[in-house]
Amino acid sequence: MDKLPIPVVVREVGLRDGLQSLATVMPTARKLEWLRAAHAAGQREIEVGSFVPAKLLPQLADTAEVLACASTLPGLLASVLVPNLKGAQQAIACGADAVVVPVSASRAHSLANVRKTPEEAVAEFARIRAARDASRSKMILEGAISTAFGCTIQGRVAPGEVMRLMQALLDAGADRVSLADTVGYADPASVRRLFEKALAIAGPRLCGGHFHDTRGLALANVFAALELGINRFDASLGGIGGCPYAPGASGNVASEDLAFMLESMGIATGIDLSALLALRARLAGWLEGETLHGALWRAGLPKTFVPAA
């Protein structure tokens, strides 16, 4: 237990990954309400949207407005996902603190998701780095390797291919890299094996993990990465989300469940769980008819619960 990282960052991705696959298009005013409430609950890293064509993802068409609100919240690191140089240029112009650029380790998923091979996606990342540097922006560039544990389109993804792409992203100028279990194929043993390999390549630039709870293993997978010292994990309020271009990619690990596990273990997250549960209840009302996930909301906090100091 003494070797586990403290504190741990729970990066909220519900406003992007959570909403992008839902039929419901949440009004901008509601998104801003969610953003402010999440910040008030102690969340300090939030992925607020994605700069993609509105015709592809109308759920995220107001990303610039949400990002503008995020920039007014003290201490918040606001990130956006961008698939290409054009999106990154919008992020730079709008003052994003960080961008997450997905690069799929599955060739089939890469073509379906961004219409590029993995090699072309890495080349695009290098162009994004050049544009960031030319603008003198301090925006953090994160290369996120998706389908790192397998793909519903392609099937097996070789660990060697994941590591090859990670090295390519580092060589292309990534400030940090992360691994994503996009379709919930990972288990704790495979998480340990792949993150150990990644740490040997990226060291401290390996910044986190993104786990989907498709088969109920997300929290166990987080713990496996925690034991290796990983201290940043993506999560989505109510466990909503998934990639529209990855069949079977159901929801993310629920933010409230992840924060509860960590705080119960004495690992500080800075999150007020009562406030986060109250926000989840509001989210359920805003997304009436949509399916939310997670376990903590059903039972509530135990009477014996003591948050981490």
C-alpha positions in Angstrom: 0.0 0.0 0.0 2.9 2.4 0.8 4.1 2.1 -2.8 0.9 3.3 -4.4 1.0 6.8 -5.8 -0.6 9.7 -3.8 -2.3 11.8 -4.9 -4.1 10.4 -8.0 -5.8 12.5 -10.7 -9.2 11.4 -11.9 -9.5 13.2 -15.3 -13.2 13.7 -16.1 -14.0 12.8 -19.7 -17.8 12.7 -19.5 -18.2 16.0 -21.4 -16.4 14.5 -24.3 -16.1 10.7 -24.3 -19.3 10.4 -22.3 -21.5 12.5 -24.5 -20.1 11.7 -28.0 -21.9 8.3 -28.3 -25.2 9.3 -26.9 -28.3 10.1 -28.9 -29.1 13.0 -26.6 -27.5 16.3 -27.5 -26.9 18.1 -24.2 -27.6 21.9 -24.4 -24.6 24.1 -23.8 -26.1 25.6 -20.7 -26.3 22.2 -19.1 -22.7 21.4 -20.1 -21.6 24.6 -18.4 -23.6 23.7 -15.3 -21.9 20.2 -15.3 -18.5 21.8 -15.7 -18.9 24.3 -12.9 -20.3 21.7 -10.6 -17.5 19.2 -11.3 -15.0 21.9 -10.6 -16.8 22.8 -7.3 -16.7 19.1 -6.4 -12.9 19.2 -6.7 -12.2 17.8 -10.2 -9.2 19.7 -11.6 -8.6 18.0 -14.9 -11.5 17.8 -17.3 -11.7 16.9 -20.9 -14.4 19.4 -22.1 -15.0 18.4 -25.7 -13.4 17.7 -29.1 -12.7 19.9 -32.1 -14.3 17.7 -34.8 -16.8 18.6 -37.6 -20.2 19.3 -36.1 -21.8 17.1 -38.8 -19.9 14.1 -37.4 -20.4 14.7 -33.7 -23.1 17.3 -33.1 -22.9 16.5 -29.4 -19.6 18.3 -29.3 -20.3 21.2 -31.7 -20.1 23.8 -28.8 -16.6 22.8 -27.6 -15.2 26.3 -28.0 -17.9 27.7 -25.7 -17.4 25.1 -23.1 -13.6 25.6 -23.2 -14.1 29.3 -22.8 -16.0 28.7 -19.6 -13.4 26.2 -18.4 -10.7 28.9 -18.7 -12.5 31.0 -16.1 -12.4 28.2 -13.4 -9.3 28.6 -11.1 -6.8 25.7 -11.1 -8.6 23.7 -13.8 -6.6 22.0 -16.5 -9.0 21.8 -19.5 -8.2 19.4 -22.3 -9.8 18.7 -25.6 -9.4 15.7 -28.0 -8.3 16.5 -31.5 -8.0 14.1 -34.4 -5.9 16.2 -36.7 -4.0 19.4 -37.3 -7.1 21.5 -38.0 -8.6 20.5 -34.6 -5.3 21.3 -32.9 -5.2 24.7 -34.5 -8.7 25.4 -33.1 -7.5 24.2 -29.7 -4.5 26.6 -29.8 -6.7 29.5 -30.8 -9.2 28.8 -28.0 -6.5 28.5 -25.4 -6.8 24.8 -24.4 -4.4 23.7 -21.7 -3.9 20.3 -23.2 -4.9 18.3 -26.3 -5.3 14.6 -26.5 -4.5 13.1 -29.9 -5.7 9.5 -30.3 -3.5 7.2 -32.3 -5.0 3.7 -32.6 -2.8 0.6 -32.3 -5.3 -1.2 -34.5 -5.0 -0.4 -38.1 -8.6 -1.2 -38.8 -9.9 1.0 -36.0 -7.5 3.8 -37.0 -9.0 3.8 -40.5 -12.5 3.8 -39.2 -11.9 6.4 -36.5 -9.7 9.0 -38.2 -9.4 7.7 -41.7 -5.6 7.4 -41.4 -3.2 4.5 -40.8 -1.4 4.6 -37.5 1.8 5.8 -39.3 -0.2 8.7 -40.9 -1.7 9.6 -37.5 1.8 9.8 -36.0 2.9 12.0 -38.9 -0.1 14.2 -38.2 1.0 14.4 -34.5 4.4 15.7 -35.6 2.6 18.5 -37.6 0.6 19.3 -34.5 3.8 19.6 -32.4 5.3 21.9 -35.0 2.2 24.1 -35.0 2.1 24.2 -31.2 5.8 25.3 -31.1 5.3 27.8 -33.9 2.5 29.5 -32.0 4.5 29.6 -28.8 1.6 28.0 -27.0 2.3 26.1 -23.8 -0.4 23.6 -24.5 0.4 20.1 -23.4 0.4 17.4 -26.2 -0.7 14.0 -25.2 -0.5 11.0 -27.5 -3.2 8.5 -26.5 -2.7 5.0 -27.8 -6.2 3.6 -28.2 -7.2 -0.1 -28.7 -4.0 -0.9 -26.9 -5.3 -4.2 -25.5 -7.3 -5.3 -28.5 -9.9 -4.2 -31.0 -13.5 -5.3 -31.9 -12.8 -4.8 -35.6 -9.3 -6.2 -35.9 -9.1 -8.5 -32.9 -5.6 -9.0 -31.4 -3.3 -6.0 -31.2 0.3 -7.0 -30.7 2.1 -5.4 -27.7 5.1 -4.8 -29.9 3.0 -2.6 -32.2 1.7 -0.6 -29.2 5.3 0.0 -28.1 6.4 0.9 -31.6 3.7 3.6 -31.8 4.5 4.9 -28.3 8.2 5.4 -29.3 7.1 7.0 -32.6 4.8 9.5 -30.7 7.7 10.3 -28.3 10.0 10.8 -31.2 7.3 13.1 -32.8 7.4 15.3 -29.8 4.7 14.1 -27.4 4.9 15.7 -24.0 3.3 12.7 -22.6 1.6 9.4 -23.7 -1.2 7.2 -22.3 -2.7 3.8 -23.0 -6.4 3.2 -23.6 -8.5 0.1 -23.3 -11.0 1.4 -25.8 -13.2 -1.7 -26.0 -12.8 -3.2 -22.5 -10.5 -6.1 -23.5 -7.9 -5.6 -20.8 -7.5 -7.6 -17.6 -5.2 -6.8 -14.6 -2.4 -9.1 -15.8 -2.4 -7.7 -19.3 -2.4 -4.2 -17.9 0.6 -4.9 -15.8 2.5 -6.4 -18.7 1.8 -3.6 -21.1 2.3 -0.8 -18.7 5.6 -2.3 -17.5 6.8 -2.3 -21.2 5.5 1.3 -21.7 7.2 2.5 -18.5 10.5 1.1 -19.8 10.1 3.2 -23.0 8.4 6.4 -21.8 9.3 6.6 -18.1 7.6 9.6 -16.4 6.1 10.7 -19.7 3.7 7.8 -19.4 1.0 9.8 -17.8 -2.1 7.6 -17.4 -4.6 5.0 -18.4 -8.1 5.1 -19.9 -10.2 2.0 -19.1 -13.7 1.0 -20.2 -15.8 -1.1 -17.9 -17.3 -3.1 -20.7 -16.7 -6.4 -18.9 -16.6 -5.2 -15.3 -12.8 -5.1 -14.9 -12.1 -1.3 -15.1 -11.4 -0.8 -11.4 -9.3 -3.9 -11.2 -7.3 -2.7 -14.2 -6.8 0.7 -12.6 -5.4 -1.0 -9.5 -3.0 -3.0 -11.6 -1.7 0.3 -13.1 -1.7 2.0 -9.7 0.7 -0.7 -8.4 3.2 0.4 -11.1 2.9 4.0 -10.0 0.5 5.4 -12.6 -1.3 8.3 -11.1 -3.8 9.7 -13.7 -6.9 7.9 -14.9 -9.7 9.0 -17.2 -13.3 8.4 -16.0 -16.8 9.5 -16.8 -19.5 10.5 -14.5 -22.2 7.9 -14.5 -19.9 5.6 -16.5 -21.2 6.9 -19.8 -19.3 6.9 -23.1 -17.7 5.0 -25.8 -16.2 5.4 -29.2 -18.8 5.6 -32.0 -16.3 4.0 -34.4 -15.5 1.0 -32.2 -18.4 -1.5 -32.0 -19.0 -2.7 -28.5 -17.1 0.1 -26.8 -19.4 0.7 -23.9 -19.0 3.0 -21.0 -15.9 4.3 -19.2 -15.2 3.5 -15.6 -17.5 5.7 -13.5 -15.8 8.7 -12.0 -17.7 8.4 -8.7 -16.8 4.7 -8.3 -13.1 5.3 -9.2 -12.8 8.2 -6.8 -14.5 6.2 -4.0 -12.1 3.3 -4.5 -9.1 5.5 -4.3 -10.3 7.6 -1.4 -11.3 4.4 0.5 -7.7 3.2 0.0 -6.3 6.4 1.5 -5.3 7.8 -1.9 -6.2 11.5 -2.2 -8.1 12.7 -5.3 -9.2 16.1 -4.1 -12.8 15.1 -4.9 -15.8 15.7 -2.6 -17.7 12.5 -3.2 -21.0 13.7 -1.8 -20.9 16.6 -4.2 -20.0 14.3 -7.1 -22.9 11.9 -6.3 -25.2 14.9 -6.2 -24.0 16.0 -9.6 -24.5 12.4 -10.9 -28.1 12.6 -9.8 -28.6 15.8 -11.8 -26.9 14.2 -14.8 -29.4 11.3 -14.7 -32.2 13.9 -14.9 -30.5 15.7 -17.8 -30.0 12.4 -19.7 -33.4 10.9 -19.1 -33.8 7.8 -21.3 -30.1 7.2 -21.5 -28.4 4.4 -19.6 -26.0 5.4 -16.8 -23.7 2.9 -15.1 -21.8 2.5 -11.8 -22.4 1.1 -8.4 -21.8 3.8 -5.7 -24.9 5.7 -6.6 -27.1 2.7 -5.7 -25.8 2.2 -2.2 -24.4 5.5 -1.3 -21.3 6.2 0.8 -20.8 3.7 3.7 -21.3 5.1 7.2 -17.7 4.1 7.9 -16.3 6.0 4.9 -13.5 8.4 5.7 -12.0 10.4 2.8 -8.2 10.4 2.3 -6.4 13.2 4.1 
